[in-house]
Amino acid sequence: MEEAKATFTKNVTEKLSTTPEAKISQSRYVNVGESFGAYIKKSGYITLTLAIIMIAIYIAYAFR
């Protein structure tokens, strides 16, 4: 994985350096971890479930 990141960075830098007016610098690198991804996934499932339940309740109330 690290090798792929390094290769990508190298390729992008080489492509952009062919433009004379381009100034390239990497100020920082941020990687989103697995725990954050799992949190977002869990939160999405809970939100989707609650939305479906609330829609079902609204439909049941509207067509009573």
FENFENLIN-V117452 format. One record per backbone hydrogen bond with DSSP energy under -0.5 kcal/mol. CO is the residue of the C=O (numbers start at 1). NH is the residue of the N-H. E is the energy in kcal/mol with one decimal. If there is no record, write none. Layout:
# FENFENLIN-V117452
co=CO nh=NH e=E
co=CO nh=NH e=E
This chain:
# FENFENLIN-V117452
co=1 nh=5 e=-2.0
co=2 nh=6 e=-2.4
co=3 nh=7 e=-2.4
co=4 nh=8 e=-2.5
co=5 nh=9 e=-2.6
co=6 nh=10 e=-2.4
co=7 nh=11 e=-2.6
co=8 nh=12 e=-2.6
co=9 nh=13 e=-2.4
co=10 nh=14 e=-2.4
co=11 nh=15 e=-2.3
co=12 nh=16 e=-2.6
co=13 nh=17 e=-1.9
co=14 nh=18 e=-0.5
co=15 nh=18 e=-0.8
co=16 nh=19 e=-1.3
co=18 nh=20 e=-0.6
co=19 nh=22 e=-1.3
co=22 nh=24 e=-0.5
co=25 nh=27 e=-0.7
co=31 nh=33 e=-0.5
co=33 nh=37 e=-1.7
co=34 nh=38 e=-2.7
co=35 nh=39 e=-2.0
co=36 nh=40 e=-2.5
co=37 nh=41 e=-2.3
co=38 nh=42 e=-2.5
co=39 nh=43 e=-2.6
co=40 nh=44 e=-2.3
co=41 nh=45 e=-2.2
co=42 nh=46 e=-2.2
co=43 nh=47 e=-2.5
co=44 nh=48 e=-2.7
co=45 nh=49 e=-2.4
co=46 nh=50 e=-2.5
co=47 nh=51 e=-2.4
co=48 nh=52 e=-2.3
co=49 nh=53 e=-2.3
co=50 nh=54 e=-2.6
co=51 nh=55 e=-2.4
co=52 nh=56 e=-2.3
co=53 nh=57 e=-2.3
co=54 nh=58 e=-2.3
co=55 nh=59 e=-2.6
co=56 nh=60 e=-2.4
co=57 nh=61 e=-2.2
co=58 nh=62 e=-2.9
co=59 nh=63 e=-2.0
co=61 nh=64 e=-1.0
